[in-house]
Amino acid sequence: MREMESDYYYEFVALLLCTGMRSGEAAALTWSDLDYKQNVIHVTKTVTYDEDGMIGIGNPKSEAGKRDIPLNDTIKGVLSSQRKKLGNILPLKDNRVFVSVYGSVVHNQAINRAISGALSRLEAQGRPIERFTAHALRDTFATRYIEQGGSPQTLKTIPGHSSLAMTMDLYSHVLPNTKQQEMDNLKIVL
């Protein structure tokens, strides 16, 4: 993330990492989806493509994809930075939080190119990192959430999974790493 700080899409990538949102959900996000009174992001739509490749805004991947993601100070900071960045850009009729460098809907490919560019710069500095796409940020969010003590049941609702089984199938690899620590913390009186 430090390598991307000056990249136009830094805030977009940061939001994915901090929320576990899908790229299409972040690209469809509008300022009215941010509810500072309830302290949540209302995820109600995503970027879609029709059979001709035309872009549109539609419903999330599943009914569980319609959800509220709690805001924290880090997410609020990312959104505040994005609002400042857009201060120099004419407001769009649909009031999107993120727009491409051309003022249109942000495409997943643009985000993946930005990530790839940062990885290439790191490699040139002798600090290579394995290649990944924007979707991996969802996995990273979930892994860090569980590693830092978040419950799998709560995690299920944040990325919009339809079942706890789906969440556990995707992220249970984290649990063996914490198994010994959790057993050490377990106190049973005999």
Residue, then its C-alpha position, 0 to 999 in steps of 0.5 A: m500500500r505504501e508503494m501505491e500511495s501516489d497512485y490515482y486508485y490508492e483509495f479504491v484499493a485501500l477501501l477494498l482492503c479495509t472492507g472486503m468489498r468486491s471491485g464492482e461494488a466499490a465502483a458502484l458506490t455513491w456518496s449517498d450509500l455512506d451513512y455516517k449516522q448509522n456508521v455504515i456503508h450500504v452496499t446495494k449495487t454493483v457494476t455489471y456487464d451485459e452480453d455486449g460488454m456494455i457497463g451498467i449498475g445492477n444488483p449485487k451477486s446475491e441477496a446476501g450481497k446487499r449488506d451494511i459494512p460498519l465504518n471505522d476510522t481507517i475507512k472514514g479516512v480513506l473516504s475523506s481522502q477520496r472526497k478531497k481528491l474528487g474536489n478537483i473533478l466535476p461532480l457526476k450525475d450519479n454521485r459515485v465515490f470513485v471514478s476512473v481517470y477518464g471520469s467514468v465507471v472504474h473498471n476492475q482491469a484498471i485496478n488490477r493494472a494499478i496493483s500490477g504497476a506497484l508490484s513491478r515497482l517493488e520488484a525493480q527495487g529488489r522487493p518482489i511480492e507475488r502477483f495478485t489481483a484486486h480480488a485477493l484484497r477480499d481474501t486479505f481482509a477476511t484473513r486479517y479479520i479472523e487473525q485479529g479475533g473477528s468471529p466467522q459468523t460476523l465475517k460472513t455478513i461483511p463480504g456478503h457471503s450467503s452462508l457461514a459454510m462458504t466463509m469457512d471454506l474460503y478462510s478456514h486456512v487461517l484458523p490452524n495458525t491460531k489454534q495453539q494460541e486459542m487453546d493456550n487461552l482456554k481455561i477449563v476448571l476441573 
